[in-house]
Amino acid sequence: MRIMLTMTCLLVSLAGCATGPIQKDPDQRFTQLAEQLWQAETALTASEPDRMPDMSPAALSARQQQRLNWQQQLQQVNVAQLSEQNQINHAILMYRLANDIDEYRFNAHLTPLTSESGFHTSVAMMLQRSALRQLADYENYLQKLATVPVYMQQQTDWMRQGLLTGITQPKAVLKGFEQSISSYITDDMTASVFYRPFLTKPDSISDAKWQQLQDSAQQIIMQHINPAYQAYYDFMVQDYMPGARDTIAASALADGAAFYQNRLEHYTTLKLTPQQVHDTGLAEVKRIRGEMQAIIAQLGFAGSFADFIQFLRTDPQFYPQSEQELMRYAAWLSKQADAQLPRLFKTLPRTPYGVVPVPAEIAPKYTTGRYAGASRDDQAGFYWVNTYALNRRPLYEMPALTLHEAVPGHHLQISLAREQASLPDYRRSFYTSAFGEGWGLYAEYLGLEMGFYDDPYSNFGRLTYEMWRAARLVVDTGMHSMGWSRQQAIDLLAANTALSMHNVTTEIDRYISWPAQALSYKLGEITIRRLRADAEQQLADKFDIRRFHDVVLSNGSVPLAVLEQQVAAYITAQLAE
């Protein structure tokens, strides 16, 4: 009852019905509004310790209406009267709200999956990251586990509606997807990923009580989890995959051109057209191809560009012989990068990170690597390395991948944001793809200054990764806005990079199923490198790379227009000293 009253008070306040005295200071008024908004948003969407989120039509409709109300409140704020930090706070809250509102408006909830994962994988990751210490934590976990079937049924119901309205993932990207579902179904309940919290007993729980908890966990997995995943598997194989749409373009959907433009602007935070992005991509592909040709000439390779790519894809010297070899190399590269950080950064994060394989249940259709940030103060971040199909994991790509996902890439950037105690929670947990992925690609570029690409092959690997992101600008816009086929996109990416064919097809399917997200990397990196070049040119001897990086990272993840303002202010302040 108390929680319900608190929630009611928050919503009444947001609607402008508070009876208390109105504060006259614009910053105080905005801060109060922002705190109320964020508390209410968290109350609406957070996954409770003892139950999964409510994804029913009524719940989603209520969230949409509340967000529209909050958006209206924020639009009435006179931003010019706010402090610099509150102007950033306002911009980020507006950005977050606009995305949530737009996703619902364009029916994104009808496709709660991509080619590589979905709500069924998120359930497992969410539960595995639960903080379990005391008896009550484990009891809550079991209660939450028992609510998974309802959550999965709600998501499946949305997908059924998608089948009826033609809003589905394309059939072309779903081949083998069912394996990511069946991997969660186990005959041995103690081998289930959902049982992992019960493998190690905490000292605070008695042996007898622990046995009861273990028995309950096995029973819930057998009676609730396995049947829920089996039902989703059957739906996927029998209904969804056969009924999914044959087209691949976002523009092929109802109101699809507007949807793609909306996603482009969301992920890049820039007002660009698909044609502008496409043209930028073509120019970058041409530039990078020239640098790649120079390395081939340096090596004295006798053959065409295509011959050299085939050599890289097939020669065993470039591939690990075991999972341990790949993981050890990734860990070694990570420590090499750690040692270079102090000369490039004044501020470093407290949070450590580990290097682990991509979970086996999702690895076959998963990307090459990814960073999973800490969600609590007692956790580390993790650099995930995909060890599935080792003959498709070239070692010459590992330096660039490591710099992007670990340090100075995502771990450094995301951890610094989380540790900014002066920022409100909605800033510390915020991630915009253009900034985050742009920083990750910029981190690969920093490897040149860190001495990472010390042989032609690893430098070619760096260029392959840069070409990969440049080609995304071409193929993503090509497929979703210009009528390109899946095969056209595969051919362009394969012809211009040394990515394995497995990676090429996995990536193209990812772009099809996640429209415009892939555009953020290169456009974000171009912006960051341009801002650095501007600062170097204007500041000359006053330019300090460590200070510049502090300016870029100190506000957490921000839209690129905000980053431009911050760097401009830094340049002005430095010139005035």
Buried (B, 14 or more C-beta within 10 A) or exposed (E): EEEEEEBEBBBEBBEEEEEEEEEEEBBEBBBBBBBBBBBBBEBBEEBEBBBBBBBBEEBBEEBBEBBBBBBEBBEEBEBEEBEEBBBBBBBBBBBBBBBBBBBBBBBBBBBBBBBBBBBBBBBBBBBEEBBBEEBEBBBBBBBBBBBBBBBBBBBBBBBBBBBEEBBBBBBBBBEEBBBBBBBBBBEEBEEBBBBBBBEEBEEEBEEEBBEEBBEBBBEBBBEBBBBBBBBBBEBBBEBBBEBBBEBBBBBBBEEBBBBBBBBBBBBBBBEBEBEBBBBBBBEBBEEBBEBBEBBBEEBEBEEEBEEBBEBBBEEEEBBBEEBEBBBEBBBEBBEBBBEBBEEBBBEBBEBEBBBBBBBEBBBBBBBBBBBBBBBEEEBEBBBBBBBBEBBBBBBBBBBBBBBBBBBBBBBBBBBBBBBBEEBBEBBBBBBBBBBBBBBBBBBBBBBEEBEBBEEBBBBBBBBBBBBBBBBBBBBBBBBBBBEBEBEBBBBBBBEBBBBBEBBBBBBBBBBBBBBBBBBBBBBBBBBBBEBBEBBEEBBEEEBBBEBBBBBBBBBBBBBBEBBBBBBBEBBEEBEEE
